[in-house]
Amino acid sequence: MKIQSAIISLGIFVLLLAIPPAYLIFADKPNFLVPHFWVMFAFITGLTMLVVVALLVTQKINPEKYAQTFLATTTFKILACLAFLVVFILKTKVDKVVFTGNFFYLYFLNTAFEVYVLLRNLRNQNLK
């Protein structure tokens, strides 16, 4: 998978991921979103973009380090998200249930996209 096609796929994924929260805002149901939801959205999506680009660059430069890079970037992502959560919760008054739902919606779907990129790259390596 080329970096350009991965970024295009990520862009389409981000647009699809943003549709349900945008619908909640336009349907006048903002109670299902935490304040500053889009900040959390941008942060987690930005981390996902960094992980995907790091994986693809590693695959081109040194394919033998691909698995280690995947584990390292995934560990970095979860630690960065946890640090972000601590700061976010301390700075913003949020409903715990809504916050948990919003976070897991963003984190797990972005992680699923990373796994999709991983599997797609592994399938391409097997075809060679």
Residue pairs with C-beta under 8 A, 6 or more apart in sequence:
1 56
1 117
1 120
1 121
1 124
2 56
3 53
3 56
3 57
6 52
6 53
6 56
6 117
7 49
7 52
7 53
9 117
10 48
10 49
10 52
10 113
13 113
14 45
17 41
17 45
17 106
17 109
17 110
18 41
20 105
21 33
21 37
21 38
21 41
24 30
24 32
24 33
25 33
31 98
32 98
32 101
33 98
33 102
34 40
34 92
34 94
34 95
34 98
34 99
34 102
35 92
35 93
35 94
36 88
36 92
37 102
39 88
40 84
40 88
40 102
40 103
40 106
41 106
43 81
43 84
44 81
44 84
44 106
44 107
44 110
45 106
45 110
47 77
47 80
47 81
47 110
48 77
48 110
48 111
48 113
48 114
50 73
51 73
51 74
51 76
51 77
51 114
52 113
52 114
52 117
54 69
54 73
55 66
55 69
55 70
55 73
55 114
55 117
55 118
55 121
56 117
56 121
58 65
58 66
58 69
59 66
59 121
63 125
66 121
70 118
74 111
74 114
77 111
81 103
81 107
85 103
88 94
89 99
